[in-house]
Amino acid sequence: GFDIVSSSNVLIENTMQRNKDDNISVKAIDLSVNTSGLLDGLRGNKIEKLNVTESHNITMRNCVLWADEAHNMLIGPDVNGTKVSGIYFENIDVLQNRQNDDVYPGVMAVMIADQGEYSDIHWENIRVEDIDAGQVISLTYQNAYAPLGYGKSLRNVTFKNITYTGTKASPSRIMGLDASRTVENVTITNYRINGVPVTDATTGNFTVNSFAHGVDFQTGVSENPVGLVPV
């Protein structure tokens, strides 16, 4: 799928993707690149160090996603101690997700890792079909495949007009790690499971721990547009 690395002002739209791994992953990785042969006239082995910069202002919209492993829409884990912010997913149909473990379980996921600071991440008008496995939402601290270990923080996450139609998904998770590494301000508005409004963690099949603060479930009138996949 798409790996968006140390990039800003990115728009992805009108795609249909089936990938073995993540459909999209937003990162900020420190890389050494062999530029030999990349440009006309360049000769020899020239190793250049790419500067790690923040990833922000990234939008994926009007897309259809199928992931055979890992996530459909992932933020992290590889951010190399920098910040990721201003990430938007809009009007997405999710057809399949097949992985359910402690590391890669989410359709919509943030892996808070690698000493990163994650903020202002938004999902709106997302329709999830009866995936074979995994969680619809996963906001958790992770240190797997993260050279710098756990992340520092996650704040200001919104989910609006989300539907899940099915029975096979495992419980979603919103979980901080400890008193200093928390999840702050998560708003879930008009989330429906099989047409039934979610009013709290219990009705939404969520696990929320004591290090997740400001998790707010709101009901409302659906503004969800017609799906991109013909019924």
FENTA-V875874 format. One record per helix or strand of 2 or more residues. SS is the DSSP state (H for helix, E for strand). FROM is the first residue (numbers start at 1). LEN is the number of residues. If there is no record, write none. Layout:
BEGIN
((SS FROM LEN) (SS FROM LEN))
END
This chain:
BEGIN
((E 2 4) (E 8 6) (E 16 4) (E 24 4) (E 32 3) (E 47 3) (E 55 13) (E 73 3) (E 83 15) (E 106 8) (E 117 12) (E 135 7) (E 153 12) (E 172 4) (E 183 11) (E 196 2) (E 206 3) (E 212 7))
END
